[in-house]
Amino acid sequence: MRHLLLRPTRHASLSADEAEHIVRGFAAARILGRDGKTMLVDFDPCELDALRQRLPGWLVSEQGPAVPVPDSCLHIKP
């Protein structure tokens, strides 16, 4: 299973609710989170092409590794 980020482009013909319904139609798919129109999905990589075909105008991309953020706090040594 892979974590995928789903996000509509301005050319998307489906609403976020319709896209969620399509994702739930796949047996092994799990929606891990949704924030407005963006979804985080746990999905079978073997069915990735089928998902992309059913979501025209949506970006379907794998979630990448976490990007480290530098510590910007000022630390004073005694």
N, C-alpha and C positions, 0 to 999 in steps of 0.2 A: 504494500500500500504506500502511496505517496501523498504528501500534502500539496494541494493545488490552490492557487489563488485565482478566483474568478472575478472579473471586473468588466462591466459593459463599456463599449466605446460609443461614440455618438452615432454609429451606424447600427447599433444593436436593435433588433426587431422584437426582442422579448423583454418584458419587465423583469425585475429581480425576483418577484414572486413566481413568475412563469419559469424562470431559470431554475429556481430552487425546486420546483415541482419536477422538472426534467431530471435534475441531479438525483432526487429521491427515487426516481424510477429505476435507477441502477441498483441491483441487489446488494453489492458490497460497498456502496457509497455511504459516507457519513458526513453530515455537515457539522463541522467543529465550531464554527462561529460565523456570524453575519453582522456586518456593520453597514447599515444602509444598503447600498447596492453591491458591496464587496463581500465575497464569501470565502471562507477557508474550508476546504473539503478534503477528507481522507478518501482516496480514490484508487481503484485498481488500475495500474499502468497499462494493462492489456486492453482496456476499454477506452483509453484516452482519445483515440481517433474518433470513435463513435460519439463521445461527449462533445468534441469540437464541432462535429458536423451538426449536432442538434442545438448548438448555441451560436448561431450566426451573429457576428458582430461583437462577440464576447472574447476577451483575452483570457486564455486558459494557460497559466504558467506555473511551473513548479516553484514551491517556496524554497528560497535559497537559504544558505547558512546565516546564522545571526552575525551581524556586523558589530565588531567591538566598538564601543564608544569611549573615547578618552575621558579620564576623570578631570573635570575642569574646576574642581573645588580647590580653593587655596588652603594648603596645609602649613600650619605654622609649627616649627620645631621649637620645643622649650629650651 
